[in-house]
Amino acid sequence: MKNVKSTRVRDTEVKQIMCVLAEYARAHPNSQIEAQRQNSVSIRIRVIDPDFVGKDRIDREPEIWRHLEKLPEEVFSTITMVLLLTPKEAKTSLASREFDDPIPSRL
């Protein structure tokens, strides 16, 4: 699926997250979804979706969390950041830039 990208595809927990978000990706074909492990206990997710345009940030969350809640608790608990951005917001977001060029974790 071209709009779903995992930066560490060998990581089974990241794979599980990407699998549950694949359903979102099918419903939102113009979205870009990425997940990356920050360290041994932390996974970050970024969803860039033009369908978020005009939606308040709070209103973007329910559909994503509906998918993430399907994860086993031990995987769900590793999610430490979920960025839900429009393409325009992604260009100016400091958190999105950190996602692109992460500072190495000390863990």
PEZI-V532353 format. One record per residue. N is the residue number from 1. SS is DSSP state (H for helix, E for strand, C for the rest). PSI is psi as a letter, one per 20 degrees, with the letter a starting at -180 (none if undefined). Layout:
N_SS_PSI ; N_SS_PSI
//
This chain:
1_C_o ; 2_C_h ; 3_C_j ; 4_E_p ; 5_E_p ; 6_E_p ; 7_C_i ; 8_C_m ; 9_C_i ; 10_C_i ; 11_C_o ; 12_H_h ; 13_H_g ; 14_H_g ; 15_H_g ; 16_H_g ; 17_H_g ; 18_H_h ; 19_H_g ; 20_H_h ; 21_H_i ; 22_H_h ; 23_H_g ; 24_H_g ; 25_H_h ; 26_H_h ; 27_H_i ; 28_C_m ; 29_C_i ; 30_C_j ; 31_C_q ; 32_E_p ; 33_E_p ; 34_E_q ; 35_E_q ; 36_E_q ; 37_E_p ; 38_E_g ; 39_E_a ; 40_C_i ; 41_C_j ; 42_E_p ; 43_E_p ; 44_E_q ; 45_E_q ; 46_E_p ; 47_E_o ; 48_E_o ; 49_C_p ; 50_H_i ; 51_H_i ; 52_H_i ; 53_C_p ; 54_C_i ; 55_C_p ; 56_C_q ; 57_H_h ; 58_H_h ; 59_H_i ; 60_H_h ; 61_H_g ; 62_H_g ; 63_H_h ; 64_H_g ; 65_H_h ; 66_H_h ; 67_H_g ; 68_H_h ; 69_C_i ; 70_C_i ; 71_C_q ; 72_C_q ; 73_H_g ; 74_H_h ; 75_H_g ; 76_H_g ; 77_C_i ; 78_C_i ; 79_E_o ; 80_E_i ; 81_E_p ; 82_E_o ; 83_E_p ; 84_E_n ; 85_E_q ; 86_C_r ; 87_H_h ; 88_H_g ; 89_H_h ; 90_H_h ; 91_H_h ; 92_H_i ; 93_C_p ; 94_H_h ; 95_H_h ; 96_H_h ; 97_H_g ; 98_H_h ; 99_H_g ; 100_H_h ; 101_C_m ; 102_C_q ; 103_C_p ; 104_C_p ; 105_C_q ; 106_C_i ; 107_C_none
//
